[in-house]
Amino acid sequence: METKDISYYRPLAYAAGIGSMLGSGIIVGLAATISVWQSGLGLTNGQVGIISGALTFAIAFGSLFGGRIAESIGLIKVFNWINLFYAIGAGIAVFAPNYITLLIGVIITGIASGTDLPISLTVVSRDSPDAKTSAKLVSSTQIFWQAGIFISYIGAFAVSKMTGATGARIVFGLLVIFAIITWLWRTMSSKFKELHDEGTARYEENRKNSKEVATKSVTKILFGENKKFLYFFIAILIFYIGWNLLANTWGQFQTFMMVKANASQSLATGAGIVLNVIALVVSAVFSSIAGSKYRNTGFVIGAVIMFLAMVGMTMGGGSLIAIIVAIGFYNIGSPMAGEALYKVWTQESFPVEVRSSIQGIINGTSRVVCALFAFVTPALVLPGVIKITMWCFAGVVVVSFIAGAIMIRLQRKYGIEK
């Protein structure tokens, strides 16, 4: 059989990666422009809170049920078409004249975004020729996630001086353009069709030669005789919820924390751009070792750095410089001990028939927890209480690390680790 270089399969990571970029883009894009929407459309503080919460819950809904939809109508069909719905939702927001229309647009976009992530990662892993290639490609999508954050900050910074809601409409307009490009690329590319056909043939051949009986039931996988899948699920779920609580806090409230520490809006958004460059670079480096034995070493190093970042912020008393330095260190550690590993572990550890559903359940559950936590986060990151909050976050890092370490041991025990 002809051996193909990883570059042959790179387009899969690019197509899935742009979906990840759209996912982070809508989260950070809304967070960075919500004050602009508020002034431009005359929204109340309560309406602002509902819109922000609705996006998180919509993403969770899409994650939880997107995998089941894909199993019903076809994995590749959903992969190809889901970003058209994203574009429709973001387009509704672009032209929204009032609160209700903006809310509808945000909800549609959120559902599409939440649906895309687990499905696109499953497509990448299914169409990859082996586990090592899959790990490299899946982890590399995290670079695009960071790129989406970076681009959103740049866009919000560039339009911050515009009057009314014009600046926010431009940011959402960019998301529409990227979503349409992704939809057209996935549906019209002959290269993707070739990769999908090869992946389907390889999957059918492996299933035919496998002694295990294929099943599409998540319940049977998790609660069947082989308990390893339940152990994997619990370890990854705890790891990802812990990591995502921190990531969601920085993503939604980074600018808020800096402003409350007496930073100007321009300084806060400008610092966000610089700080996310750090995360983008580290994500690129980590993706190159995600398929090797060194990824576990990176996980330990990353977790230690995140813990020190939380402790450092407590020592700094919640001052602006302490917040900026702590976020900088966090952005070094987080890509090595966070979402990229969650993606790779999930794709490596479960049968392909249920990967999108399980990835969606983990992602959706985490989003629900983050959405609930977001209701109290603003009160917890104010200067007077931020020291106590950061000690609690340091504890969250420890819990997430323990769950990740257990996952590594489980992979070794069951022969999955490379």
C-alpha positions as CSV (number, residue, x, y, z in Angstrom):
1,M,0.0,0.0,0.0
2,E,1.3,3.5,-0.9
3,T,2.4,5.5,2.2
4,K,1.3,9.1,2.0
5,D,3.0,12.0,3.8
6,I,1.1,13.9,6.4
7,S,0.9,16.9,4.1
8,Y,-1.5,14.9,2.0
9,Y,-4.0,15.0,4.8
10,R,-3.3,18.6,6.0
11,P,-6.3,20.0,4.1
12,L,-8.5,18.1,6.6
13,A,-7.0,20.0,9.5
14,Y,-7.3,23.3,7.6
15,A,-11.0,22.8,6.9
16,A,-11.8,21.7,10.4
17,G,-9.5,24.4,11.8
18,I,-11.4,27.2,10.1
19,G,-14.5,25.8,11.9
20,S,-12.6,26.1,15.2
21,M,-11.7,29.6,14.2
22,L,-15.3,30.5,13.7
23,G,-16.1,28.9,17.1
24,S,-13.7,31.0,19.0
25,G,-14.5,34.0,16.8
26,I,-18.2,34.1,17.8
27,I,-17.4,33.8,21.5
28,V,-14.7,36.4,21.6
29,G,-16.3,38.5,18.9
30,L,-19.4,38.9,20.9
31,A,-17.6,39.4,24.2
32,A,-15.4,42.1,22.7
33,T,-18.3,44.0,21.0
34,I,-21.2,43.5,23.4
35,S,-20.8,47.0,24.9
36,V,-20.9,48.3,21.3
37,W,-24.1,46.4,20.6
38,Q,-25.5,47.7,23.9
39,S,-24.9,51.4,23.0
40,G,-25.9,51.0,19.4
41,L,-29.2,49.1,20.0
42,G,-30.0,50.6,23.3
43,L,-29.9,47.3,25.2
44,T,-30.4,47.1,28.9
45,N,-27.8,45.3,31.1
46,G,-30.3,42.5,31.5
47,Q,-30.6,42.0,27.7
48,V,-26.8,42.0,27.5
49,G,-26.6,39.2,30.0
50,I,-29.3,37.2,28.2
51,I,-27.5,37.5,24.9
52,S,-24.1,36.4,26.3
53,G,-25.7,33.5,28.2
54,A,-27.8,32.5,25.2
55,L,-24.6,32.1,23.1
56,T,-23.0,29.8,25.6
57,F,-26.1,27.7,26.0
58,A,-26.6,27.6,22.2
59,I,-23.1,26.3,21.7
60,A,-23.7,23.7,24.4
61,F,-27.0,22.6,22.7
62,G,-25.2,22.2,19.4
63,S,-22.4,20.2,21.0
64,L,-24.8,17.9,22.8
65,F,-27.1,17.1,19.9
66,G,-25.0,17.8,16.8
67,G,-23.4,14.3,17.0
68,R,-26.8,12.6,17.0
69,I,-27.9,14.7,14.1
70,A,-24.8,13.7,12.2
71,E,-25.4,10.0,13.0
72,S,-28.9,10.4,11.5
73,I,-28.3,12.3,8.3
74,G,-24.6,11.6,7.7
75,L,-21.3,12.9,9.2
76,I,-19.9,14.4,6.0
77,K,-23.2,16.1,5.1
78,V,-23.3,18.0,8.4
79,F,-19.6,18.7,8.1
80,N,-20.1,20.2,4.7
81,W,-23.2,22.3,5.4
82,I,-23.2,23.4,9.0
83,N,-21.3,26.6,8.4
84,L,-24.0,27.8,6.0
85,F,-26.3,28.0,9.0
86,Y,-23.5,29.7,10.9
87,A,-23.3,32.3,8.2
88,I,-27.1,32.8,8.2
89,G,-27.1,33.3,12.0
90,A,-24.2,35.8,11.9
91,G,-25.8,37.5,8.9
92,I,-29.0,38.0,10.9
93,A,-26.9,39.6,13.6
94,V,-25.2,41.9,11.2
95,F,-28.5,43.5,10.1
96,A,-30.2,43.2,13.5
97,P,-32.3,46.4,14.2
98,N,-33.2,45.4,17.7
99,Y,-32.6,43.1,20.7
100,I,-34.8,40.2,19.6
101,T,-33.3,39.9,16.1
102,L,-29.7,40.1,17.5
103,L,-30.6,37.3,20.0
104,I,-32.0,35.1,17.3
105,G,-28.9,35.6,15.2
106,V,-26.6,34.8,18.1
107,I,-28.5,31.6,19.0
108,I,-28.5,30.3,15.4
109,T,-24.7,31.0,15.1
110,G,-24.0,29.4,18.5
111,I,-25.9,26.2,17.7
112,A,-24.0,25.9,14.4
113,S,-20.7,26.5,16.1
114,G,-21.3,24.0,18.8
115,T,-22.4,21.4,16.2
116,D,-19.3,21.9,14.1
117,L,-16.5,21.2,16.6
118,P,-17.1,17.6,17.5
119,I,-18.2,16.7,14.0
120,S,-15.2,18.3,12.3
121,L,-12.8,16.6,14.7
122,T,-14.4,13.2,14.1
123,V,-14.1,13.7,10.3
124,V,-10.4,14.5,10.7
125,S,-9.7,11.4,12.9
126,R,-11.8,9.1,10.7
127,D,-10.2,10.2,7.5
128,S,-6.6,10.1,8.9
129,P,-4.6,6.9,8.0
130,D,-3.4,6.2,11.6
131,A,-3.6,7.5,15.2
132,K,-0.3,9.4,15.0
133,T,-1.4,11.4,12.0
134,S,-4.8,12.0,13.6
135,A,-3.2,13.3,16.8
136,K,-1.1,15.8,14.9
137,L,-4.0,17.0,12.7
138,V,-6.6,17.2,15.5
139,S,-4.2,19.1,17.8
140,S,-3.3,21.5,15.0
141,T,-6.9,22.7,14.9
142,Q,-6.2,24.5,18.2
143,I,-3.9,26.9,16.3
144,F,-7.0,28.0,14.4
145,W,-9.0,28.3,17.6
146,Q,-6.3,30.7,18.9
147,A,-6.3,32.5,15.5
148,G,-10.0,33.1,15.8
149,I,-9.5,34.8,19.2
150,F,-6.6,36.8,17.8
151,I,-8.5,38.0,14.8
152,S,-11.6,38.9,16.9
153,Y,-9.5,41.1,19.2
154,I,-7.9,42.8,16.2
155,G,-11.3,43.4,14.6
156,A,-12.8,44.8,17.8
157,F,-9.8,47.0,18.4
158,A,-9.9,48.3,14.9
159,V,-13.5,49.3,15.0
160,S,-13.6,50.4,18.6
161,K,-13.8,54.1,17.7
162,M,-16.9,53.8,15.4
163,T,-20.2,55.1,16.5
164,G,-23.4,53.1,17.1
165,A,-23.3,49.4,16.4
166,T,-21.3,49.8,13.1
167,G,-18.1,48.3,14.5
168,A,-19.9,45.3,15.9
169,R,-21.7,44.7,12.6
170,I,-18.3,44.8,10.8
171,V,-16.8,42.2,13.2
172,F,-19.9,39.9,12.7
173,G,-19.7,40.5,8.9
174,L,-16.2,39.1,8.9
175,L,-17.5,36.0,10.6
176,V,-20.1,35.7,7.8
177,I,-17.5,35.9,5.1
178,F,-15.3,33.2,6.8
179,A,-18.3,30.9,7.3
180,I,-19.3,31.2,3.6
181,I,-15.8,30.5,2.5
182,T,-15.7,27.4,4.8
183,W,-19.0,26.1,3.5
184,L,-18.1,26.5,-0.1
185,W,-14.6,25.0,0.4
186,R,-15.9,21.9,2.2
187,T,-18.7,21.2,-0.2
188,M,-17.0,22.0,-3.5
189,S,-13.4,20.7,-3.0
190,S,-12.6,17.5,-4.9
191,K,-9.6,17.0,-2.6
192,F,-12.0,16.7,0.4
193,K,-14.2,14.3,-1.5
194,E,-11.2,12.1,-2.2
195,L,-10.1,12.2,1.4
196,H,-13.6,11.4,2.6
197,D,-13.9,8.5,0.2
198,E,-10.6,7.1,1.2
199,G,-11.5,7.5,4.9
200,T,-14.8,5.7,4.4
201,A,-13.2,2.8,2.6
202,R,-10.5,2.5,5.3
203,Y,-13.1,2.6,8.0
204,E,-15.3,-0.1,6.4
205,E,-12.2,-2.3,5.9
206,N,-11.1,-1.9,9.6
207,R,-14.6,-2.6,10.8
208,K,-14.9,-5.7,8.6
209,N,-11.6,-7.0,10.1
210,S,-12.3,-6.0,13.7
211,K,-13.4,-8.6,16.2
212,E,-15.4,-6.0,18.1
213,V,-19.1,-5.5,17.2
214,A,-19.6,-2.0,16.0
215,T,-22.3,0.0,17.8
216,K,-23.6,3.5,17.5
217,S,-25.0,3.6,21.0
218,V,-23.2,5.9,23.4
219,T,-24.9,4.3,26.3
220,K,-23.7,0.8,25.3
221,I,-20.2,2.1,24.8
222,L,-20.0,3.9,28.2
223,F,-22.0,1.4,30.3
224,G,-21.1,-1.9,28.5
225,E,-18.9,-4.7,29.8
226,N,-15.7,-2.8,28.9
227,K,-15.5,-0.2,31.6
228,K,-12.4,1.5,30.1
229,F,-14.6,3.8,28.0
230,L,-16.5,5.0,31.0
231,Y,-13.2,5.7,32.8
232,F,-11.9,7.6,29.8
233,F,-15.1,9.7,29.7
234,I,-15.1,10.6,33.3
235,A,-11.4,11.6,33.3
236,I,-11.6,13.7,30.1
237,L,-14.9,15.3,31.3
238,I,-13.4,16.4,34.7
239,F,-10.1,17.6,33.0
240,Y,-12.0,19.6,30.4
241,I,-14.5,21.2,32.7
242,G,-11.7,22.4,35.0
243,W,-9.6,23.8,32.1
244,N,-12.6,25.4,30.4
245,L,-13.7,27.2,33.5
246,L,-10.4,29.1,33.4
247,A,-10.4,29.5,29.6
248,N,-14.0,30.8,29.5
249,T,-13.2,33.3,32.3
250,W,-10.3,34.7,30.4
251,G,-12.2,34.6,27.1
252,Q,-15.3,36.4,28.3
253,F,-13.9,38.6,31.1
254,Q,-10.3,39.3,30.3
255,T,-11.1,42.8,29.1
256,F,-13.6,43.3,31.9
257,M,-10.9,42.4,34.5
258,M,-8.4,44.8,33.1
259,V,-10.9,47.7,32.8
260,K,-11.9,47.1,36.5
261,A,-8.2,47.3,37.3
262,N,-8.1,50.8,35.8
263,A,-7.0,49.9,32.3
264,S,-8.4,51.9,29.4
265,Q,-10.5,50.1,26.8
266,S,-7.7,50.6,24.2
267,L,-5.1,49.2,26.6
268,A,-7.3,46.2,27.5
269,T,-8.0,45.2,23.9
270,G,-4.5,45.9,22.8
271,A,-3.1,43.8,25.6
272,G,-5.5,41.0,24.5
273,I,-4.0,41.0,21.1
274,V,-0.4,40.7,22.4
275,L,-1.3,38.1,25.0
276,N,-3.1,35.9,22.4
277,V,0.0,36.0,20.1
278,I,1.7,34.1,22.9
279,A,-1.0,31.4,23.0
280,L,-1.0,31.2,19.2
281,V,2.7,30.5,19.0
282,V,2.7,27.9,21.8
283,S,-0.3,26.2,20.2
284,A,1.6,25.9,16.9
285,V,4.6,24.4,18.7
286,F,2.6,22.0,20.8
287,S,0.7,20.7,17.7
288,S,4.0,19.5,16.3
289,I,4.6,17.1,19.3
290,A,0.9,16.1,19.9
291,G,1.5,12.8,18.2
292,S,4.7,12.0,20.1
293,K,5.7,10.9,23.6
294,Y,6.6,14.5,24.4
295,R,3.0,15.6,24.6
296,N,2.7,14.2,28.2
297,T,5.8,16.2,29.2
298,G,4.2,19.3,27.7
299,F,1.0,18.6,29.7
300,V,2.9,18.6,33.0
301,I,4.9,21.7,32.1
302,G,1.7,23.5,31.0
303,A,-0.2,22.6,34.1
304,V,2.6,23.8,36.4
305,I,2.8,27.1,34.5
306,M,-1.0,27.7,34.8
307,F,-0.8,27.0,38.5
308,L,2.0,29.5,38.9
309,A,0.0,32.1,36.9
310,M,-2.9,31.8,39.3
311,V,-0.6,32.0,42.4
312,G,1.2,34.9,40.8
313,M,-2.0,36.9,40.4
314,T,-2.8,36.4,44.1
315,M,0.6,37.6,45.0
316,G,0.1,40.7,42.9
317,G,-3.0,41.7,44.7
318,G,-5.2,42.0,41.5
319,S,-3.2,44.9,40.2
320,L,-3.2,45.6,36.4
321,I,0.4,44.5,35.9
322,A,-0.2,41.3,37.9
323,I,-3.3,40.5,35.7
324,I,-1.4,41.1,32.5
325,V,1.6,39.0,33.5
326,A,-0.5,36.2,34.9
327,I,-2.6,36.0,31.7
328,G,0.7,36.0,29.7
329,F,1.9,32.9,31.7
330,Y,-1.5,31.3,31.5
331,N,-1.4,31.7,27.7
332,I,2.0,29.8,27.7
333,G,0.7,26.9,29.8
334,S,-2.9,26.6,28.6
335,P,-2.2,25.3,25.0
336,M,0.0,22.5,26.4
337,A,-2.5,21.3,29.1
338,G,-5.9,22.2,27.7
339,E,-8.2,21.9,24.7
340,A,-5.8,20.3,22.3
341,L,-5.3,17.4,24.6
342,Y,-9.0,17.0,25.2
343,K,-9.6,16.8,21.5
344,V,-6.8,14.3,20.9
345,W,-7.7,12.1,23.9
346,T,-11.4,11.9,22.9
347,Q,-10.6,11.0,19.3
348,E,-8.0,8.4,20.3
349,S,-10.0,6.7,23.0
350,F,-13.5,6.0,21.6
351,P,-14.8,4.0,18.6
352,V,-15.3,6.2,15.5
353,E,-19.1,5.5,15.6
354,V,-19.6,7.5,18.7
355,R,-16.7,10.0,18.7
356,S,-18.7,13.0,17.6
357,S,-21.5,12.3,20.1
358,I,-19.1,11.8,23.0
359,Q,-17.0,14.8,22.1
360,G,-20.2,16.8,21.9
361,I,-21.4,15.6,25.3
362,I,-18.2,16.5,26.9
363,N,-18.0,19.9,25.2
364,G,-21.7,20.7,25.7
365,T,-21.6,19.7,29.4
366,S,-18.6,21.9,29.9
367,R,-20.3,24.8,28.2
368,V,-23.3,24.5,30.4
369,V,-21.1,24.6,33.5
370,C,-19.2,27.7,32.1
371,A,-22.5,29.4,31.3
372,L,-23.8,29.0,34.8
373,F,-20.5,30.1,36.3
374,A,-20.5,33.2,34.0
375,F,-23.5,34.5,36.0
376,V,-21.2,35.0,39.1
377,T,-17.8,35.6,37.4
378,P,-18.1,39.4,37.2
379,A,-18.5,39.6,40.9
380,L,-15.6,37.2,41.5
381,V,-12.9,39.1,39.4
382,L,-13.4,42.5,40.9
383,P,-10.2,43.9,42.6
384,G,-11.5,43.4,46.2
385,V,-12.1,39.6,45.8
386,I,-9.9,38.5,42.9
387,K,-7.1,37.2,45.2
388,I,-9.5,34.6,46.7
389,T,-10.9,33.8,43.3
390,M,-7.4,33.1,41.9
391,W,-6.6,30.7,44.8
392,C,-9.8,28.9,43.9
393,F,-8.7,28.8,40.3
394,A,-5.3,27.4,41.4
395,G,-7.3,24.6,43.0
396,V,-9.2,24.1,39.7
397,V,-5.9,23.7,37.9
398,V,-4.8,21.0,40.4
399,V,-8.1,19.1,39.9
400,S,-7.8,19.3,36.1
401,F,-4.2,18.2,36.3
402,I,-5.1,15.1,38.4
403,A,-7.8,14.1,36.0
404,G,-5.4,14.6,33.1
405,A,-2.7,12.5,34.8
406,I,-5.3,9.7,35.4
407,M,-6.2,9.8,31.7
408,I,-2.5,9.4,30.8
409,R,-2.3,6.4,33.1
410,L,-5.5,4.9,31.6
411,Q,-4.1,5.2,28.1
412,R,-0.9,3.4,29.2
413,K,-2.9,0.7,30.9
414,Y,-5.1,0.1,27.8
415,G,-2.3,0.4,25.3
416,I,-3.5,3.6,23.6
417,E,-0.6,5.9,24.4
418,K,1.9,6.3,21.6
